[in-house]
Amino acid sequence: MVSNHNELIVSLDIGTSKVRVIIGEIGTGSINIIGVGQAYSEGIKKGAIVDIDQTVHAIREAVDHAERMVGVSIENVFVGITGNHIELFETQGVVAVSSEDREIRDEDIERVIQAAKVVAFPPDREIIEVVPKEFIVDGLGSIKDPRGMIGVRLEMEGTIVTGSKTIMHNIVRCVERADLRVAGIFLQPLAASQVALTKDDKNLGVVLVDIGAGSTTVAVFEQGQLVATSCIGIGGDHITNDIALGLRTHTDVAEKIKVKHGCALVDEASEEERFKVTRIGSEVEKQFTQVDLANIIEPRAVEIFALIEEEVYRMGFHEDVAGGYVLTGGTVSMPGMLELAKEELDAPVRIAIPNYIGVRDPAYTTGVGLIQYATSFVERKSGRAPAAVKPSAKPAAPKQKESGNFMERVKNWFSEFI
């Protein structure tokens, strides 16, 4: 039951195989996941939108499921974004403290962040967010939150996260056509880290790996900050395709077999676990064992982990990640994936799972992380979480589109959350 005293916030995770919508109830110092909706998606390939109509349909379906579960009408969503179009840039801003008593306030922090955004970018780039690393007050550094301190000069060192204007344009267009408004766009690895990583993980040095259906996102954290991110065009769908080829069956059948009987390690697979498959071009079902399936899955899983390790090497961080690897994403739920990862990566490895009823699955890490990230971000900006829904037993009514240049509106949305 939704409390009238708590705010609700909604995340939208547009994945390659599924679109997920999660509704979180924000209480005093706590978050409760009260609604989840998901729909199969065919409009995304390797993390990029390739069919707007299919993507819009999947968003609407996922939203409808979440609305019916909770009895609300969703209006605003916080959206995650990732992909190889993401680029990180170091930045610095400097301002004079504006108040007469020289006390640093929210408006000073806002001005120094805005000053850090004054950087020349190619016309095809758009700022997603600015992530502060540290604040410096009159030469004194390593300050995480300078509010309330006394000073004359305020500096900020941080990271600007930018993305492809075209890709962001298409994401916002899909959300808008699904009769929703974008409350904010955040980088998925940063959002997922809210759930998947501890403060010690980030300080020690760790690689967060999100193995999705169509792509794998690799993000490196050091000294408490995201320092590099990349996307590999391989994921769980490649395992599904291998199963379809190996068993000579349809991909939808292969996906169900993978989820129900899949095992990533031949040594852990069982000869006793058997299943039948209707093969393409034949009416006769053929029986296979889990060992047969594991012999198909393990080579592809080994390749995925080899590519992950190569990517970390390419980014120049392999020797620095003392905290090892943290895995998330729907693909890592398969039995044997954790053990295989430890063997192939030769490092400490664990799987991150959200600790909320109804979403205790690595596939929901990004969606739950978006809610936590958006909540902390917006509360930091305004002192309260935004209303994302209105109580209602009916689906959301169509929203009126705002007028004006599209990308100008996108810039305005971003400026409200940066």
C-alpha positions in Angstrom: 0.0 0.0 0.0 1.4 3.4 -1.0 1.8 5.9 1.9 0.5 9.4 1.4 3.5 10.7 3.3 6.2 9.2 1.1 7.4 10.2 -2.3 7.6 7.7 -5.2 10.3 7.6 -7.8 10.5 5.5 -10.9 13.5 4.2 -12.9 13.5 3.0 -16.5 16.2 0.5 -17.6 16.1 0.1 -21.3 18.0 -3.2 -22.0 18.7 -5.2 -25.1 16.3 -8.0 -24.2 14.0 -6.4 -21.6 12.7 -3.0 -20.5 12.4 -2.8 -16.8 10.4 -0.2 -14.7 10.9 -0.1 -11.0 8.8 2.0 -8.6 10.5 2.9 -5.3 8.8 4.5 -2.2 11.1 7.0 -0.6 10.6 7.1 3.2 12.7 8.8 5.9 16.2 7.4 5.2 14.9 4.3 3.4 13.8 3.0 0.0 11.1 0.3 -0.5 10.6 -1.3 -3.9 6.9 -1.5 -4.3 6.3 -2.1 -8.0 8.1 -3.8 -10.9 7.2 -4.0 -14.6 9.1 -5.6 -17.4 8.5 -6.3 -21.1 10.5 -8.0 -23.8 12.3 -5.6 -26.1 13.2 -6.1 -29.8 14.2 -2.5 -30.5 17.6 -2.5 -28.9 20.8 -3.9 -30.3 24.1 -3.8 -28.3 22.7 -1.1 -26.1 21.6 1.2 -28.9 18.0 1.9 -30.1 17.5 0.5 -33.6 13.7 0.5 -33.7 11.9 3.4 -32.0 8.4 1.9 -32.4 9.4 -1.5 -30.8 11.2 0.3 -28.0 8.2 2.6 -27.3 5.9 -0.4 -27.2 8.1 -2.2 -24.7 8.3 0.9 -22.5 4.6 1.3 -22.5 4.1 -2.4 -21.6 6.6 -2.3 -18.8 5.1 0.9 -17.4 1.6 -0.6 -17.6 2.6 -3.7 -15.6 4.2 -1.5 -12.9 1.2 0.9 -12.7 -1.2 -2.0 -12.3 0.9 -3.6 -9.5 0.9 -0.4 -7.4 -2.3 1.4 -8.6 -0.6 4.6 -9.7 -0.1 6.6 -12.8 3.5 7.1 -13.8 4.4 10.5 -15.2 8.2 11.0 -14.8 11.0 8.5 -15.0 14.8 8.5 -14.4 16.6 6.8 -17.3 19.9 5.0 -17.4 22.3 5.3 -20.3 25.5 3.4 -21.3 27.4 2.4 -24.3 30.7 3.1 -26.1 29.5 6.6 -27.0 30.1 7.5 -23.4 33.2 9.6 -22.7 34.7 10.9 -19.5 36.6 14.2 -19.2 38.5 15.7 -16.3 37.3 19.2 -15.4 37.8 21.9 -12.9 35.7 24.9 -11.8 36.6 28.0 -9.7 34.3 30.6 -8.2 34.4 33.2 -5.4 32.1 32.5 -2.4 29.2 34.9 -2.9 27.8 35.4 0.6 28.9 38.3 2.8 29.7 36.1 5.7 31.8 33.8 3.4 29.8 30.7 4.3 29.6 28.2 1.4 26.0 27.5 0.5 24.2 25.4 -2.1 24.2 28.2 -4.7 28.0 28.4 -4.5 28.3 24.6 -5.2 25.9 25.0 -8.1 28.0 27.9 -9.5 31.3 26.0 -9.3 29.7 23.0 -11.0 28.3 25.2 -13.7 31.8 26.8 -14.1 33.3 23.3 -14.5 30.9 22.6 -17.4 32.4 25.5 -19.5 34.4 23.2 -21.7 34.6 23.0 -25.5 33.0 19.8 -26.8 32.3 18.7 -30.4 28.8 19.5 -31.6 27.7 15.9 -31.5 28.4 15.6 -27.7 26.0 16.3 -24.9 26.8 16.6 -21.1 25.0 13.9 -19.1 26.2 14.9 -15.7 29.1 16.3 -13.7 30.5 14.1 -11.0 32.5 16.0 -8.3 35.7 14.3 -7.1 36.7 16.8 -4.5 36.1 20.4 -3.5 38.9 22.8 -2.5 38.3 25.7 -0.2 41.1 28.4 -0.1 43.7 25.7 -1.1 42.5 23.1 1.3 41.5 20.0 -0.7 40.0 16.5 -0.3 36.7 18.0 0.8 33.6 16.0 -0.1 30.9 18.5 1.0 32.0 22.1 1.6 28.5 23.4 2.6 28.7 25.4 5.9 32.5 25.9 5.6 34.0 29.4 5.6 36.1 30.5 2.6 36.8 33.0 -0.1 37.6 30.8 -3.1 35.8 27.5 -3.9 37.2 25.1 -6.5 35.9 21.7 -7.7 37.7 18.9 -9.5 35.5 16.4 -11.1 34.5 14.4 -14.2 32.2 15.4 -17.0 30.2 12.5 -18.4 29.2 13.1 -22.0 27.3 11.0 -24.5 26.3 11.0 -28.2 23.6 13.7 -28.8 21.9 11.4 -31.4 21.7 8.4 -29.0 20.4 10.6 -26.2 18.0 12.3 -28.5 16.5 8.9 -29.5 16.2 7.7 -25.9 14.4 10.8 -24.8 12.2 10.6 -27.9 11.2 7.0 -27.1 10.3 7.9 -23.5 8.3 10.9 -24.7 6.4 8.9 -27.2 5.5 6.5 -24.4 3.6 9.4 -22.8 6.3 9.9 -20.1 8.6 12.7 -19.1 12.4 12.4 -18.5 13.1 13.5 -15.0 16.8 12.8 -15.4 19.4 10.8 -17.3 22.2 9.1 -15.4 25.1 6.9 -16.4 24.2 3.3 -15.6 27.6 2.2 -14.1 27.4 5.1 -11.6 23.8 4.2 -10.8 24.5 0.4 -10.5 27.5 1.2 -8.2 25.0 2.5 -5.6 23.7 -1.1 -5.1 26.7 -3.2 -6.3 29.6 -1.5 -4.6 30.6 -0.5 -1.1 32.6 2.6 -0.3 35.6 0.4 0.4 35.2 -1.3 -3.0 35.4 2.1 -4.7 38.3 3.3 -2.6 40.3 0.1 -3.0 39.8 -0.2 -6.7 37.3 -2.5 -8.4 35.9 -3.4 -11.8 32.1 -3.4 -12.0 30.9 -5.7 -14.9 27.3 -5.7 -16.0 26.7 -8.6 -18.4 23.5 -7.9 -20.2 21.8 -9.6 -23.1 23.4 -7.7 -26.0 26.4 -6.0 -24.4 28.7 -6.0 -21.4 29.5 -2.8 -19.6 32.9 -2.6 -17.8 33.5 0.2 -15.3 36.6 0.8 -13.2 36.4 2.6 -9.9 39.5 3.9 -8.0 39.9 6.2 -5.0 36.1 6.4 -4.6 35.5 7.6 -8.2 34.5 6.2 -11.6 37.7 6.5 -13.7 36.9 4.6 -16.9 34.0 2.9 -18.6 33.6 0.9 -21.7 31.1 -1.4 -23.5 31.8 -4.7 -25.2 29.4 -5.9 -27.9 28.8 -9.4 -26.4 26.4 -10.7 -23.8 23.9 -13.3 -22.9 22.2 -13.3 -26.3 25.4 -14.7 -27.8 25.1 -17.7 -25.4 21.4 -18.1 -26.5 22.4 -18.0 -30.2 25.1 -20.7 -29.6 22.5 -22.9 -27.9 20.1 -22.4 -30.8 22.8 -23.4 -33.3 24.1 -26.3 -31.2 20.7 -27.8 -30.5 19.2 -26.8 -33.9 16.3 -25.1 -32.4 14.6 -21.6 -32.3 16.2 -18.8 -30.3 13.1 -18.3 -28.1 13.3 -22.0 -27.2 17.0 -21.7 -26.6 16.5 -18.8 -24.3 14.0 -20.8 -22.1 16.4 -23.7 -22.0 19.3 -21.5 -21.0 17.3 -20.0 -18.2 15.9 -23.3 -16.9 18.8 -25.7 -17.4 21.8 -23.6 -18.2 25.2 -24.1 -16.4 28.4 -22.3 -17.3 30.7 -25.0 -16.0 30.8 -28.5 -17.5 32.3 -29.9 -14.3 29.3 -28.7 -12.3 26.7 -29.8 -14.8 24.6 -32.9 -14.2 24.1 -35.9 -16.5 20.9 -36.6 -14.6 19.2 -33.3 -15.6 17.6 -34.0 -18.9 15.3 -32.1 -21.2 13.7 -32.5 -24.7 14.0 -30.1 -27.6 12.0 -29.8 -30.7 14.5 -29.3 -33.5 14.1 -27.1 -36.6 12.9 -29.1 -39.6 11.7 -32.0 -37.5 8.6 -32.9 -35.5 10.6 -35.3 -33.3 11.9 -34.2 -29.9 15.5 -35.0 -29.0 16.7 -35.4 -25.5 19.8 -33.6 -24.1 21.5 -33.4 -20.7 22.7 -30.4 -18.8 26.3 -31.5 -19.6 25.5 -31.2 -23.3 24.2 -27.7 -22.7 27.2 -26.8 -20.6 29.5 -27.9 -23.4 27.9 -25.2 -25.5 27.7 -22.5 -22.9 31.2 -22.7 -21.3 33.3 -21.7 -24.3 31.2 -18.6 -24.9 31.3 -17.7 -21.2 35.1 -18.1 -21.3 35.3 -15.8 -24.2 33.2 -13.1 -22.5 35.5 -13.1 -19.4 38.5 -13.1 -21.7 37.2 -10.0 -23.5 36.4 -8.4 -20.1 40.0 -8.9 -18.9 41.4 -7.6 -22.2 39.2 -4.5 -21.9 40.5 -3.8 -18.4 44.0 -4.2 -19.7 43.3 -1.9 -22.6 42.1 0.8 -20.2 45.3 0.3 -18.2 43.9 -0.7 -14.9 44.5 -4.4 -14.4 47.3 -4.1 -11.8 45.4 -1.5 -9.9 42.1 -3.3 -9.2 42.9 -4.8 -5.8 39.2 -5.2 -5.1 38.8 -7.6 -8.0 35.6 -7.8 -10.0 31.9 -7.4 -9.1 29.5 -9.0 -11.5 25.9 -8.0 -12.2 23.3 -8.3 -15.0 20.9 -11.0 -15.8 23.4 -13.3 -17.4 25.5 -13.8 -14.2 22.5 -15.6 -12.5 23.4 -18.8 -14.4 24.9 -21.5 -12.2 28.6 -21.8 -12.7 29.2 -18.2 -13.9 30.8 -17.1 -10.6 33.1 -20.1 -10.4 34.1 -19.7 -14.0 34.7 -16.0 -13.6 37.1 -16.7 -10.7 39.0 -19.2 -12.8 39.2 -17.0 -15.9 39.8 -13.6 -14.3 42.2 -15.0 -11.6 41.0 -12.4 -9.2 38.5 -12.0 -6.4 35.0 -12.1 -7.9 31.5 -11.7 -6.4 28.0 -11.2 -7.7 26.0 -8.1 -6.7 22.3 -8.7 -5.9 19.9 -6.0 -4.8 18.7 -6.6 -1.3 15.0 -5.8 -1.8 12.0 -8.1 -1.9 10.8 -8.7 -5.4 14.1 -7.7 -7.1 16.7 -10.0 -5.6 18.2 -10.7 -9.0 21.3 -9.3 -10.6 19.2 -8.3 -13.6 17.6 -5.5 -11.4 20.8 -4.0 -10.1 20.8 -1.1 -12.6 17.1 -0.3 -12.1 17.3 -0.3 -8.3 20.6 1.7 -8.5 18.9 4.3 -10.7 16.3 4.9 -7.9 19.0 5.2 -5.2 21.2 7.4 -7.4 18.3 9.7 -8.4 17.1 9.9 -4.9 20.4 11.0 -3.4 21.1 13.3 -6.4 17.8 15.1 -6.3 17.6 15.4 -2.5 21.1 16.9 -2.6 19.8 19.5 -5.1 16.4 20.3 -3.7 16.2 18.8 -0.2 13.4 16.4 -1.2 12.7 13.6 -3.7 10.5 14.4 -6.8 7.0 13.1 -7.2 7.2 10.6 -10.1 3.7 9.3 -9.9 0.2 10.2 -9.0 -2.1 7.8 -7.1 -4.5 6.2 -9.5 -6.0 2.9 -10.5 -5.9 3.9 -14.1 -3.1 3.9 -16.6 -1.3 7.2 -17.1 -3.2 9.7 -19.3 -1.3 11.0 -22.3 0.9 14.0 -21.4 0.9 17.3 -23.4 4.2 17.7 -25.2 6.2 20.7 -24.4 6.9 23.2 -27.1 10.2 24.5 -28.3 13.3 23.1 -29.8 13.7 19.4 -28.8 17.4 19.5 -27.9 16.9 22.8 -26.0 14.4 21.0 -23.9 16.9 18.1 -23.4 19.5 20.6 -22.3 17.0 22.2 -19.9 16.2 18.8 -18.4 19.9 18.1 -17.9 20.7 21.5 -16.4 18.1 20.9 -13.7 20.0 17.8 -12.5 23.6 18.9 -12.9 
